[in-house]
Amino acid sequence: PSPGLDRSCGGHVHLGGDFKCPDFVAALFAELFIGFYAGMYAQPGDPRAGWYGKPGIYRPKPYGIEYRSPNNKWGMTTGGMELIGDYALRCARYLTETDSVTLQGTFRKIPWVKVRAWLLGSKRTDASKVLHHQINKEIHKAGVPL
């Protein structure tokens, strides 16, 4: 890096398609499909977290959304890129292939407060691992195909 020119590669994920829901709902589903896995790459004390990484951050785009929550750590390994790419594709397919009534019903069943708590907390504690497991069970019970 050049002195005074601190820049980093973003971990943003672009999703496109004819979503059957509002953009903010698409961003929340991106938290389930992408944020849950990208969050495992987060580093404690990451200085980027002050600008990026807050749950639900997105930017509307003509083709869909730019999901801005993930940090860029997932893009530093082939495995991370493959994992997030796979879940981004699953998310886009779910949002474009699921009818709006089903999306609304599923949206109401997701424990969003728990999801946000996990995304904002440390990922390396035993309590965090238990919460992640509980949330995954509730997400599957709600019918989200993760």
N, C-alpha and C positions, 0 to 999 in steps of 0.2 A: 504493500500500500504506500501511496505517496503521502508525505506529511501534509495535514490539513485537508486531504481529499478522502476522508474516511467514507467509503461506500461499501455496501455489501450486496450480495446477490439475494434477492427476496425469495421467500418460500411461498409466494402467492400461487394459488391454483386457479386456473381459468376453467369455468364450466359453462357449456353452452347447450342450447336446445330449447324446445318448446315446453318449458316447465309448466306443470299443471297447478302452480301455486305462485304466490307473490315472491319477489326476490328475497325478502327478509326470511321467509320460510325456507327457501332454497339454501340460504346461508346457514340456517340452523341445522338443516339436514346434513349440510357439508361438515358441521361440527361432529356429527355422529359417524359419518363415513370416513372423513379425512382427519379432522382435528383430534379425534381419539387416538389415532395412530401416529400422526405427526407430533403430537404432544409427548410421546415417549422419547423423542429425540431432543426435547428441550433441555437446556442446561440451566442449573440453578444460578441465579444472578446474571443471566444474559442481559446485557445492556440494551439490546434491541427490544426487549419486552416493554420498555417505556413508550415505544412508538408503534410496535406491532405485537401481535400475539394475544390480544384481548379477544375473548370469545365473541363470535357473531359479527366480526368486522368484515365488511364486503364493499365492493364498489359495483354499482349497476353497469352493465356493458350492453351494447346493442345485441349481442349474441347470447347474453345470459348474465353471469356474475363473475367477478374476480374475488375469490375468497381469500381474504388478506390475513386471516388469523395465524396460520402456521409460521413458525420461524423457518430459517433456511437450513437448519441442521439436517433435515431429512434428505436434502439434495446433495449431500456430500459423500454418499455411498451408493453404489449400484443397487444394493438391496433396499435402501430407503426410497430411491426413485421408483423402483419397481412396485414397492408396497403402496406408496402414495398414488402412483399412476393407476394401479389396479382399483384402489378404493375411489379415486376420482371418477373413473369410468363407471363403476358400480353406482355411485351417487347420481351421475348424470342420467344413466339409464333409469334408475328408480324415479327420478323427478320427471322424466319425459314419458315413461311407460305406465306409470301408476295414475289412475283417474283421480280427479280432485276430491271426490267424496272420501275415497280411501285415504288419501293423503291427510285430509282434515281429521279423520278419525284417529289415524296413527299419531298425528301431531299432538293430539290431546292426551295420549297415553304415555308420552315420553316424559321421564322425570327431569325436566329441563334445569331445575334448581341444582340437582345432583350433578348433572352434566357440567354446568358452569363451575360448580365447586371443584370438580376434578380438574377441569381445564386450567383453573387459576391456581391450584395447589401444587405442592411438590409431587413429582411422579415417582419418587424413589422411596417412599415410606411404605411400611406394611399396611397402614390405614388406607393409603391411596390405592394400593393394589386390591384391597378388599372392596373399596368403593367402585373401582373400575369393573370388577367382576359383577357386583350387584347391578350396576348400570347396564352392563352387557346383557344380563339375564332379563332385565325389564325391557330393554330395546327389542330383544328377540321375541319376548312375550307380546309386545305391541305389534309385531309383524314386520319389522324392518329387516331386510335380508342382508345382514352384514357378514 
